[in-house]
Amino acid sequence: MALTEEQYHLLDWYAQEQGKTVSSLLRESPEQTLIAALERRRRQSALRRLTGQHPPTADWEEIERELQEIRRLDPSAVV
């Protein structure tokens, strides 16, 4: 697998955060490790935007689309 330098640095940062090596992450199922973790972070970021001190700048329709996307990706999510 060929990675760009930016991709490698991102994986290296994530591997260190998880106490693993880049090669072990690449051997594991991408769905279980990288994609799931990144989706979880995306949902957390959306939640922080929704619950932050400042109201979101998005209009209601955009917020509703984001919430529907979160529910689609994780039906057990409480949003």
PyMOL Python script that loads the backbone (N, CA, C, O; Angstrom):
from pymol import cmd

cmd.read_pdbstr("""\
ATOM      1  N   MET A   1       0.851  -1.166   0.000  1.00  0.00           N
ATOM      2  CA  MET A   1       0.000   0.000   0.000  1.00  0.00           C
ATOM      3  C   MET A   1       0.899   1.233   0.000  1.00  0.00           C
ATOM      4  O   MET A   1       1.804   1.355   0.826  1.00  0.00           O
ATOM      5  N   ALA A   2       0.643   2.130  -0.923  1.00  0.00           N
ATOM      6  CA  ALA A   2       1.416   3.364  -1.008  1.00  0.00           C
ATOM      7  C   ALA A   2       0.638   4.490  -0.345  1.00  0.00           C
ATOM      8  O   ALA A   2      -0.531   4.727  -0.650  1.00  0.00           O
ATOM      9  N   LEU A   3       1.313   5.176   0.568  1.00  0.00           N
ATOM     10  CA  LEU A   3       0.696   6.294   1.277  1.00  0.00           C
ATOM     11  C   LEU A   3       1.435   7.576   0.938  1.00  0.00           C
ATOM     12  O   LEU A   3       2.647   7.570   0.725  1.00  0.00           O
ATOM     13  N   THR A   4       0.695   8.672   0.890  1.00  0.00           N
ATOM     14  CA  THR A   4       1.360   9.958   0.759  1.00  0.00           C
ATOM     15  C   THR A   4       2.016  10.271   2.096  1.00  0.00           C
ATOM     16  O   THR A   4       1.714   9.641   3.109  1.00  0.00           O
ATOM     17  N   GLU A   5       2.899  11.232   2.090  1.00  0.00           N
ATOM     18  CA  GLU A   5       3.557  11.617   3.337  1.00  0.00           C
ATOM     19  C   GLU A   5       2.525  12.109   4.351  1.00  0.00           C
ATOM     20  O   GLU A   5       2.622  11.801   5.539  1.00  0.00           O
ATOM     21  N   GLU A   6       1.544  12.867   3.885  1.00  0.00           N
ATOM     22  CA  GLU A   6       0.494  13.373   4.769  1.00  0.00           C
ATOM     23  C   GLU A   6      -0.327  12.225   5.363  1.00  0.00           C
ATOM     24  O   GLU A   6      -0.639  12.234   6.553  1.00  0.00           O
ATOM     25  N   GLN A   7      -0.675  11.236   4.532  1.00  0.00           N
ATOM     26  CA  GLN A   7      -1.434  10.089   5.024  1.00  0.00           C
ATOM     27  C   GLN A   7      -0.635   9.318   6.064  1.00  0.00           C
ATOM     28  O   GLN A   7      -1.169   8.899   7.091  1.00  0.00           O
ATOM     29  N   TYR A   8       0.664   9.135   5.783  1.00  0.00           N
ATOM     30  CA  TYR A   8       1.506   8.401   6.728  1.00  0.00           C
ATOM     31  C   TYR A   8       1.571   9.133   8.066  1.00  0.00           C
ATOM     32  O   TYR A   8       1.463   8.509   9.122  1.00  0.00           O
ATOM     33  N   HIS A   9       1.746  10.456   8.027  1.00  0.00           N
ATOM     34  CA  HIS A   9       1.824  11.223   9.280  1.00  0.00           C
ATOM     35  C   HIS A   9       0.514  11.137  10.059  1.00  0.00           C
ATOM     36  O   HIS A   9       0.526  11.033  11.285  1.00  0.00           O
ATOM     37  N   LEU A  10      -0.608  11.180   9.356  1.00  0.00           N
ATOM     38  CA  LEU A  10      -1.902  11.044  10.024  1.00  0.00           C
ATOM     39  C   LEU A  10      -2.026   9.668  10.680  1.00  0.00           C
ATOM     40  O   LEU A  10      -2.447   9.557  11.831  1.00  0.00           O
ATOM     41  N   LEU A  11      -1.657   8.630   9.942  1.00  0.00           N
ATOM     42  CA  LEU A  11      -1.704   7.281  10.508  1.00  0.00           C
ATOM     43  C   LEU A  11      -0.720   7.122  11.667  1.00  0.00           C
ATOM     44  O   LEU A  11      -1.029   6.475  12.668  1.00  0.00           O
ATOM     45  N   ASP A  12       0.454   7.712  11.525  1.00  0.00           N
ATOM     46  CA  ASP A  12       1.449   7.628  12.593  1.00  0.00           C
ATOM     47  C   ASP A  12       0.938   8.310  13.855  1.00  0.00           C
ATOM     48  O   ASP A  12       1.102   7.778  14.952  1.00  0.00           O
ATOM     49  N   TRP A  13       0.325   9.476  13.715  1.00  0.00           N
ATOM     50  CA  TRP A  13      -0.256  10.181  14.859  1.00  0.00           C
ATOM     51  C   TRP A  13      -1.338   9.331  15.511  1.00  0.00           C
ATOM     52  O   TRP A  13      -1.371   9.190  16.734  1.00  0.00           O
ATOM     53  N   TYR A  14      -2.224   8.762  14.690  1.00  0.00           N
ATOM     54  CA  TYR A  14      -3.310   7.939  15.227  1.00  0.00           C
ATOM     55  C   TYR A  14      -2.761   6.678  15.891  1.00  0.00           C
ATOM     56  O   TYR A  14      -3.245   6.271  16.947  1.00  0.00           O
ATOM     57  N   ALA A  15      -1.756   6.060  15.279  1.00  0.00           N
ATOM     58  CA  ALA A  15      -1.161   4.849  15.851  1.00  0.00           C
ATOM     59  C   ALA A  15      -0.553   5.149  17.220  1.00  0.00           C
ATOM     60  O   ALA A  15      -0.728   4.374  18.160  1.00  0.00           O
ATOM     61  N   GLN A  16       0.154   6.260  17.336  1.00  0.00           N
ATOM     62  CA  GLN A  16       0.736   6.632  18.628  1.00  0.00           C
ATOM     63  C   GLN A  16      -0.363   6.869  19.656  1.00  0.00           C
ATOM     64  O   GLN A  16      -0.234   6.468  20.812  1.00  0.00           O
ATOM     65  N   GLU A  17      -1.446   7.523  19.235  1.00  0.00           N
ATOM     66  CA  GLU A  17      -2.565   7.781  20.139  1.00  0.00           C
ATOM     67  C   GLU A  17      -3.169   6.471  20.654  1.00  0.00           C
ATOM     68  O   GLU A  17      -3.609   6.391  21.801  1.00  0.00           O
ATOM     69  N   GLN A  18      -3.184   5.450  19.798  1.00  0.00           N
ATOM     70  CA  GLN A  18      -3.768   4.160  20.151  1.00  0.00           C
ATOM     71  C   GLN A  18      -2.762   3.196  20.760  1.00  0.00           C
ATOM     72  O   GLN A  18      -3.130   2.093  21.166  1.00  0.00           O
ATOM     73  N   GLY A  19      -1.495   3.596  20.828  1.00  0.00           N
ATOM     74  CA  GLY A  19      -0.459   2.715  21.374  1.00  0.00           C
ATOM     75  C   GLY A  19      -0.134   1.561  20.437  1.00  0.00           C
ATOM     76  O   GLY A  19       0.203   0.464  20.882  1.00  0.00           O
ATOM     77  N   LYS A  20      -0.237   1.813  19.142  1.00  0.00           N
ATOM     78  CA  LYS A  20       0.014   0.786  18.135  1.00  0.00           C
ATOM     79  C   LYS A  20       1.024   1.296  17.129  1.00  0.00           C
ATOM     80  O   LYS A  20       1.452   2.449  17.185  1.00  0.00           O
ATOM     81  N   THR A  21       1.400   0.422  16.209  1.00  0.00           N
ATOM     82  CA  THR A  21       2.269   0.832  15.114  1.00  0.00           C
ATOM     83  C   THR A  21       1.418   1.069  13.870  1.00  0.00           C
ATOM     84  O   THR A  21       0.293   0.579  13.771  1.00  0.00           O
ATOM     85  N   VAL A  22       1.971   1.825  12.927  1.00  0.00           N
ATOM     86  CA  VAL A  22       1.261   2.061  11.666  1.00  0.00           C
ATOM     87  C   VAL A  22       1.003   0.730  10.972  1.00  0.00           C
ATOM     88  O   VAL A  22      -0.092   0.499  10.458  1.00  0.00           O
ATOM     89  N   SER A  23       1.999  -0.142  10.953  1.00  0.00           N
ATOM     90  CA  SER A  23       1.813  -1.422  10.263  1.00  0.00           C
ATOM     91  C   SER A  23       0.710  -2.255  10.903  1.00  0.00           C
ATOM     92  O   SER A  23      -0.023  -2.949  10.198  1.00  0.00           O
ATOM     93  N   SER A  24       0.578  -2.197  12.221  1.00  0.00           N
ATOM     94  CA  SER A  24      -0.505  -2.973  12.852  1.00  0.00           C
ATOM     95  C   SER A  24      -1.862  -2.383  12.483  1.00  0.00           C
ATOM     96  O   SER A  24      -2.824  -3.125  12.284  1.00  0.00           O
ATOM     97  N   LEU A  25      -1.948  -1.059  12.390  1.00  0.00           N
ATOM     98  CA  LEU A  25      -3.212  -0.455  11.949  1.00  0.00           C
ATOM     99  C   LEU A  25      -3.565  -0.890  10.534  1.00  0.00           C
ATOM    100  O   LEU A  25      -4.722  -1.180  10.233  1.00  0.00           O
ATOM    101  N   LEU A  26      -2.563  -0.932   9.674  1.00  0.00           N
ATOM    102  CA  LEU A  26      -2.810  -1.303   8.285  1.00  0.00           C
ATOM    103  C   LEU A  26      -3.176  -2.770   8.138  1.00  0.00           C
ATOM    104  O   LEU A  26      -3.849  -3.147   7.179  1.00  0.00           O
ATOM    105  N   ARG A  27      -2.742  -3.601   9.078  1.00  0.00           N
ATOM    106  CA  ARG A  27      -3.104  -5.011   9.029  1.00  0.00           C
ATOM    107  C   ARG A  27      -4.509  -5.253   9.562  1.00  0.00           C
ATOM    108  O   ARG A  27      -5.153  -6.233   9.188  1.00  0.00           O
ATOM    109  N   GLU A  28      -4.987  -4.376  10.427  1.00  0.00           N
ATOM    110  CA  GLU A  28      -6.325  -4.536  10.982  1.00  0.00           C
ATOM    111  C   GLU A  28      -7.361  -4.119   9.943  1.00  0.00           C
ATOM    112  O   GLU A  28      -7.043  -3.471   8.946  1.00  0.00           O
ATOM    113  N   SER A  29      -8.573  -4.499  10.196  1.00  0.00           N
ATOM    114  CA  SER A  29      -9.658  -4.148   9.291  1.00  0.00           C
ATOM    115  C   SER A  29      -9.846  -2.640   9.245  1.00  0.00           C
ATOM    116  O   SER A  29     -10.063  -2.016  10.284  1.00  0.00           O
ATOM    117  N   PRO A  30      -9.765  -2.041   8.056  1.00  0.00           N
ATOM    118  CA  PRO A  30      -9.962  -0.587   7.967  1.00  0.00           C
ATOM    119  C   PRO A  30     -11.320  -0.150   8.527  1.00  0.00           C
ATOM    120  O   PRO A  30     -11.415   0.915   9.137  1.00  0.00           O
ATOM    121  N   GLU A  31     -12.347  -0.936   8.334  1.00  0.00           N
ATOM    122  CA  GLU A  31     -13.670  -0.562   8.840  1.00  0.00           C
ATOM    123  C   GLU A  31     -13.664  -0.481  10.356  1.00  0.00           C
ATOM    124  O   GLU A  31     -14.271   0.421  10.933  1.00  0.00           O
ATOM    125  N   GLN A  32     -12.986  -1.415  11.003  1.00  0.00           N
ATOM    126  CA  GLN A  32     -12.994  -1.456  12.467  1.00  0.00           C
ATOM    127  C   GLN A  32     -12.111  -0.396  13.085  1.00  0.00           C
ATOM    128  O   GLN A  32     -12.408   0.089  14.176  1.00  0.00           O
ATOM    129  N   THR A  33     -11.039  -0.026  12.422  1.00  0.00           N
ATOM    130  CA  THR A  33     -10.104   0.895  13.060  1.00  0.00           C
ATOM    131  C   THR A  33     -10.225   2.312  12.522  1.00  0.00           C
ATOM    132  O   THR A  33     -10.677   3.211  13.231  1.00  0.00           O
ATOM    133  N   LEU A  34      -9.830   2.510  11.298  1.00  0.00           N
ATOM    134  CA  LEU A  34      -9.720   3.864  10.781  1.00  0.00           C
ATOM    135  C   LEU A  34     -11.064   4.501  10.469  1.00  0.00           C
ATOM    136  O   LEU A  34     -11.359   5.598  10.945  1.00  0.00           O
ATOM    137  N   ILE A  35     -11.871   3.826   9.681  1.00  0.00           N
ATOM    138  CA  ILE A  35     -13.136   4.425   9.263  1.00  0.00           C
ATOM    139  C   ILE A  35     -14.052   4.648  10.456  1.00  0.00           C
ATOM    140  O   ILE A  35     -14.641   5.720  10.592  1.00  0.00           O
ATOM    141  N   ALA A  36     -14.176   3.657  11.313  1.00  0.00           N
ATOM    142  CA  ALA A  36     -15.039   3.800  12.487  1.00  0.00           C
ATOM    143  C   ALA A  36     -14.544   4.922  13.395  1.00  0.00           C
ATOM    144  O   ALA A  36     -15.348   5.710  13.891  1.00  0.00           O
ATOM    145  N   ALA A  37     -13.245   5.004  13.618  1.00  0.00           N
ATOM    146  CA  ALA A  37     -12.694   6.048  14.484  1.00  0.00           C
ATOM    147  C   ALA A  37     -12.897   7.427  13.878  1.00  0.00           C
ATOM    148  O   ALA A  37     -13.239   8.376  14.584  1.00  0.00           O
ATOM    149  N   LEU A  38     -12.690   7.539  12.586  1.00  0.00           N
ATOM    150  CA  LEU A  38     -12.864   8.837  11.946  1.00  0.00           C
ATOM    151  C   LEU A  38     -14.335   9.240  11.918  1.00  0.00           C
ATOM    152  O   LEU A  38     -14.649  10.419  12.085  1.00  0.00           O
ATOM    153  N   GLU A  39     -15.229   8.300  11.712  1.00  0.00           N
ATOM    154  CA  GLU A  39     -16.661   8.609  11.758  1.00  0.00           C
ATOM    155  C   GLU A  39     -17.071   9.047  13.159  1.00  0.00           C
ATOM    156  O   GLU A  39     -17.863   9.976  13.319  1.00  0.00           O
ATOM    157  N   ARG A  40     -16.535   8.381  14.164  1.00  0.00           N
ATOM    158  CA  ARG A  40     -16.833   8.745  15.543  1.00  0.00           C
ATOM    159  C   ARG A  40     -16.361  10.175  15.818  1.00  0.00           C
ATOM    160  O   ARG A  40     -17.068  10.946  16.466  1.00  0.00           O
ATOM    161  N   ARG A  41     -15.188  10.524  15.337  1.00  0.00           N
ATOM    162  CA  ARG A  41     -14.679  11.884  15.525  1.00  0.00           C
ATOM    163  C   ARG A  41     -15.530  12.898  14.771  1.00  0.00           C
ATOM    164  O   ARG A  41     -15.754  14.005  15.260  1.00  0.00           O
ATOM    165  N   ARG A  42     -16.004  12.530  13.586  1.00  0.00           N
ATOM    166  CA  ARG A  42     -16.848  13.435  12.814  1.00  0.00           C
ATOM    167  C   ARG A  42     -18.150  13.699  13.567  1.00  0.00           C
ATOM    168  O   ARG A  42     -18.616  14.837  13.628  1.00  0.00           O
ATOM    169  N   ARG A  43     -18.735  12.647  14.139  1.00  0.00           N
ATOM    170  CA  ARG A  43     -19.965  12.811  14.907  1.00  0.00           C
ATOM    171  C   ARG A  43     -19.717  13.657  16.158  1.00  0.00           C
ATOM    172  O   ARG A  43     -20.536  14.503  16.513  1.00  0.00           O
ATOM    173  N   GLN A  44     -18.586  13.424  16.818  1.00  0.00           N
ATOM    174  CA  GLN A  44     -18.262  14.206  18.005  1.00  0.00           C
ATOM    175  C   GLN A  44     -18.084  15.678  17.650  1.00  0.00           C
ATOM    176  O   GLN A  44     -18.503  16.561  18.398  1.00  0.00           O
ATOM    177  N   SER A  45     -17.470  15.929  16.521  1.00  0.00           N
ATOM    178  CA  SER A  45     -17.287  17.304  16.073  1.00  0.00           C
ATOM    179  C   SER A  45     -18.633  17.959  15.791  1.00  0.00           C
ATOM    180  O   SER A  45     -18.854  19.113  16.159  1.00  0.00           O
ATOM    181  N   ALA A  46     -19.530  17.230  15.141  1.00  0.00           N
ATOM    182  CA  ALA A  46     -20.868  17.766  14.864  1.00  0.00           C
ATOM    183  C   ALA A  46     -21.595  18.045  16.172  1.00  0.00           C
ATOM    184  O   ALA A  46     -22.276  19.063  16.296  1.00  0.00           O
ATOM    185  N   LEU A  47     -21.460  17.162  17.135  1.00  0.00           N
ATOM    186  CA  LEU A  47     -22.108  17.360  18.428  1.00  0.00           C
ATOM    187  C   LEU A  47     -21.549  18.592  19.133  1.00  0.00           C
ATOM    188  O   LEU A  47     -22.303  19.373  19.713  1.00  0.00           O
ATOM    189  N   ARG A  48     -20.224  18.768  19.083  1.00  0.00           N
ATOM    190  CA  ARG A  48     -19.624  19.952  19.703  1.00  0.00           C
ATOM    191  C   ARG A  48     -20.145  21.230  19.046  1.00  0.00           C
ATOM    192  O   ARG A  48     -20.397  22.223  19.728  1.00  0.00           O
ATOM    193  N   ARG A  49     -20.305  21.202  17.714  1.00  0.00           N
ATOM    194  CA  ARG A  49     -20.839  22.381  17.025  1.00  0.00           C
ATOM    195  C   ARG A  49     -22.269  22.654  17.466  1.00  0.00           C
ATOM    196  O   ARG A  49     -22.659  23.808  17.645  1.00  0.00           O
ATOM    197  N   LEU A  50     -23.049  21.592  17.642  1.00  0.00           N
ATOM    198  CA  LEU A  50     -24.450  21.764  18.019  1.00  0.00           C
ATOM    199  C   LEU A  50     -24.628  22.209  19.463  1.00  0.00           C
ATOM    200  O   LEU A  50     -25.587  22.911  19.784  1.00  0.00           O
ATOM    201  N   THR A  51     -23.712  21.806  20.334  1.00  0.00           N
ATOM    202  CA  THR A  51     -23.876  22.104  21.753  1.00  0.00           C
ATOM    203  C   THR A  51     -22.914  23.175  22.247  1.00  0.00           C
ATOM    204  O   THR A  51     -22.861  23.443  23.448  1.00  0.00           O
ATOM    205  N   GLY A  52     -22.156  23.790  21.353  1.00  0.00           N
ATOM    206  CA  GLY A  52     -21.182  24.799  21.751  1.00  0.00           C
ATOM    207  C   GLY A  52     -21.839  26.056  22.283  1.00  0.00           C
ATOM    208  O   GLY A  52     -23.055  26.229  22.197  1.00  0.00           O
ATOM    209  N   GLN A  53     -21.020  26.920  22.828  1.00  0.00           N
ATOM    210  CA  GLN A  53     -21.523  28.163  23.388  1.00  0.00           C
ATOM    211  C   GLN A  53     -22.110  29.056  22.305  1.00  0.00           C
ATOM    212  O   GLN A  53     -23.075  29.782  22.547  1.00  0.00           O
ATOM    213  N   HIS A  54     -21.541  29.005  21.140  1.00  0.00           N
ATOM    214  CA  HIS A  54     -22.021  29.839  20.049  1.00  0.00           C
ATOM    215  C   HIS A  54     -22.965  29.020  19.183  1.00  0.00           C
ATOM    216  O   HIS A  54     -22.681  27.860  18.883  1.00  0.00           O
ATOM    217  N   PRO A  55     -24.064  29.600  18.787  1.00  0.00           N
ATOM    218  CA  PRO A  55     -24.987  28.849  17.941  1.00  0.00           C
ATOM    219  C   PRO A  55     -24.320  28.518  16.607  1.00  0.00           C
ATOM    220  O   PRO A  55     -23.491  29.286  16.120  1.00  0.00           O
ATOM    221  N   PRO A  56     -24.673  27.391  16.022  1.00  0.00           N
ATOM    222  CA  PRO A  56     -24.082  27.029  14.733  1.00  0.00           C
ATOM    223  C   PRO A  56     -24.465  28.064  13.678  1.00  0.00           C
ATOM    224  O   PRO A  56     -25.530  28.676  13.747  1.00  0.00           O
ATOM    225  N   THR A  57     -23.590  28.244  12.717  1.00  0.00           N
ATOM    226  CA  THR A  57     -23.865  29.209  11.660  1.00  0.00           C
ATOM    227  C   THR A  57     -24.707  28.601  10.558  1.00  0.00           C
ATOM    228  O   THR A  57     -25.216  29.314   9.693  1.00  0.00           O
ATOM    229  N   ALA A  58     -24.857  27.282  10.585  1.00  0.00           N
ATOM    230  CA  ALA A  58     -25.631  26.605   9.546  1.00  0.00           C
ATOM    231  C   ALA A  58     -27.122  26.852   9.754  1.00  0.00           C
ATOM    232  O   ALA A  58     -27.578  27.117  10.866  1.00  0.00           O
ATOM    233  N   ASP A  59     -27.852  26.761   8.678  1.00  0.00           N
ATOM    234  CA  ASP A  59     -29.299  26.900   8.805  1.00  0.00           C
ATOM    235  C   ASP A  59     -29.898  25.577   9.277  1.00  0.00           C
ATOM    236  O   ASP A  59     -29.220  24.550   9.287  1.00  0.00           O
ATOM    237  N   TRP A  60     -31.155  25.608   9.663  1.00  0.00           N
ATOM    238  CA  TRP A  60     -31.807  24.443  10.247  1.00  0.00           C
ATOM    239  C   TRP A  60     -31.778  23.244   9.310  1.00  0.00           C
ATOM    240  O   TRP A  60     -31.575  22.117   9.763  1.00  0.00           O
ATOM    241  N   GLU A  61     -31.977  23.464   8.004  1.00  0.00           N
ATOM    242  CA  GLU A  61     -31.989  22.350   7.052  1.00  0.00           C
ATOM    243  C   GLU A  61     -30.635  21.633   7.033  1.00  0.00           C
ATOM    244  O   GLU A  61     -30.585  20.406   6.954  1.00  0.00           O
ATOM    245  N   GLU A  62     -29.544  22.392   7.106  1.00  0.00           N
ATOM    246  CA  GLU A  62     -28.217  21.782   7.112  1.00  0.00           C
ATOM    247  C   GLU A  62     -27.993  20.988   8.398  1.00  0.00           C
ATOM    248  O   GLU A  62     -27.426  19.896   8.367  1.00  0.00           O
ATOM    249  N   ILE A  63     -28.435  21.533   9.515  1.00  0.00           N
ATOM    250  CA  ILE A  63     -28.306  20.826  10.791  1.00  0.00           C
ATOM    251  C   ILE A  63     -29.102  19.530  10.746  1.00  0.00           C
ATOM    252  O   ILE A  63     -28.613  18.485  11.174  1.00  0.00           O
ATOM    253  N   GLU A  64     -30.324  19.592  10.231  1.00  0.00           N
ATOM    254  CA  GLU A  64     -31.154  18.391  10.136  1.00  0.00           C
ATOM    255  C   GLU A  64     -30.500  17.341   9.242  1.00  0.00           C
ATOM    256  O   GLU A  64     -30.549  16.151   9.553  1.00  0.00           O
ATOM    257  N   ARG A  65     -29.888  17.767   8.132  1.00  0.00           N
ATOM    258  CA  ARG A  65     -29.182  16.819   7.254  1.00  0.00           C
ATOM    259  C   ARG A  65     -28.029  16.156   8.002  1.00  0.00           C
ATOM    260  O   ARG A  65     -27.816  14.950   7.875  1.00  0.00           O
ATOM    261  N   GLU A  66     -27.282  16.943   8.785  1.00  0.00           N
ATOM    262  CA  GLU A  66     -26.173  16.375   9.555  1.00  0.00           C
ATOM    263  C   GLU A  66     -26.682  15.364  10.580  1.00  0.00           C
ATOM    264  O   GLU A  66     -26.090  14.299  10.754  1.00  0.00           O
ATOM    265  N   LEU A  67     -27.769  15.697  11.249  1.00  0.00           N
ATOM    266  CA  LEU A  67     -28.331  14.769  12.233  1.00  0.00           C
ATOM    267  C   LEU A  67     -28.820  13.494  11.565  1.00  0.00           C
ATOM    268  O   LEU A  67     -28.621  12.403  12.098  1.00  0.00           O
ATOM    269  N   GLN A  68     -29.453  13.616  10.409  1.00  0.00           N
ATOM    270  CA  GLN A  68     -29.913  12.427   9.689  1.00  0.00           C
ATOM    271  C   GLN A  68     -28.735  11.562   9.258  1.00  0.00           C
ATOM    272  O   GLN A  68     -28.815  10.334   9.306  1.00  0.00           O
ATOM    273  N   GLU A  69     -27.637  12.200   8.836  1.00  0.00           N
ATOM    274  CA  GLU A  69     -26.443  11.454   8.438  1.00  0.00           C
ATOM    275  C   GLU A  69     -25.853  10.712   9.639  1.00  0.00           C
ATOM    276  O   GLU A  69     -25.433   9.562   9.513  1.00  0.00           O
ATOM    277  N   ILE A  70     -25.820  11.361  10.791  1.00  0.00           N
ATOM    278  CA  ILE A  70     -25.315  10.709  12.003  1.00  0.00           C
ATOM    279  C   ILE A  70     -26.188   9.501  12.327  1.00  0.00           C
ATOM    280  O   ILE A  70     -25.674   8.425  12.631  1.00  0.00           O
ATOM    281  N   ARG A  71     -27.513   9.677  12.262  1.00  0.00           N
ATOM    282  CA  ARG A  71     -28.428   8.566  12.553  1.00  0.00           C
ATOM    283  C   ARG A  71     -28.260   7.438  11.542  1.00  0.00           C
ATOM    284  O   ARG A  71     -28.357   6.264  11.899  1.00  0.00           O
ATOM    285  N   ARG A  72     -28.007   7.788  10.279  1.00  0.00           N
ATOM    286  CA  ARG A  72     -27.834   6.760   9.239  1.00  0.00           C
ATOM    287  C   ARG A  72     -26.569   5.951   9.514  1.00  0.00           C
ATOM    288  O   ARG A  72     -26.571   4.726   9.389  1.00  0.00           O
ATOM    289  N   LEU A  73     -25.498   6.634   9.886  1.00  0.00           N
ATOM    290  CA  LEU A  73     -24.217   5.955  10.128  1.00  0.00           C
ATOM    291  C   LEU A  73     -24.219   5.161  11.423  1.00  0.00           C
ATOM    292  O   LEU A  73     -23.556   4.129  11.528  1.00  0.00           O
ATOM    293  N   ASP A  74     -24.961   5.642  12.403  1.00  0.00           N
ATOM    294  CA  ASP A  74     -25.002   4.973  13.704  1.00  0.00           C
ATOM    295  C   ASP A  74     -26.419   5.036  14.247  1.00  0.00           C
ATOM    296  O   ASP A  74     -26.758   5.963  14.983  1.00  0.00           O
ATOM    297  N   PRO A  75     -27.261   4.056  13.891  1.00  0.00           N
ATOM    298  CA  PRO A  75     -28.656   4.076  14.334  1.00  0.00           C
ATOM    299  C   PRO A  75     -28.810   4.135  15.849  1.00  0.00           C
ATOM    300  O   PRO A  75     -29.859   4.552  16.339  1.00  0.00           O
ATOM    301  N   SER A  76     -27.792   3.729  16.601  1.00  0.00           N
ATOM    302  CA  SER A  76     -27.904   3.758  18.054  1.00  0.00           C
ATOM    303  C   SER A  76     -27.512   5.104  18.635  1.00  0.00           C
ATOM    304  O   SER A  76     -27.619   5.310  19.844  1.00  0.00           O
ATOM    305  N   ALA A  77     -27.052   6.036  17.782  1.00  0.00           N
ATOM    306  CA  ALA A  77     -26.630   7.350  18.277  1.00  0.00           C
ATOM    307  C   ALA A  77     -27.822   8.110  18.831  1.00  0.00           C
ATOM    308  O   ALA A  77     -28.916   8.083  18.267  1.00  0.00           O
ATOM    309  N   VAL A  78     -27.592   8.777  19.927  1.00  0.00           N
ATOM    310  CA  VAL A  78     -28.644   9.594  20.539  1.00  0.00           C
ATOM    311  C   VAL A  78     -28.361  11.032  20.151  1.00  0.00           C
ATOM    312  O   VAL A  78     -27.496  11.690  20.730  1.00  0.00           O
ATOM    313  N   VAL A  79     -29.102  11.509  19.167  1.00  0.00           N
ATOM    314  CA  VAL A  79     -28.935  12.901  18.715  1.00  0.00           C
ATOM    315  C   VAL A  79     -30.270  13.584  18.620  1.00  0.00           C
ATOM    316  O   VAL A  79     -30.339  14.758  18.258  1.00  0.00           O
TER     317      VAL A  79
END
""", "prot")
cmd.dss("prot")
cmd.show_as("cartoon", "prot")
cmd.util.cbc("prot")
cmd.orient("prot")
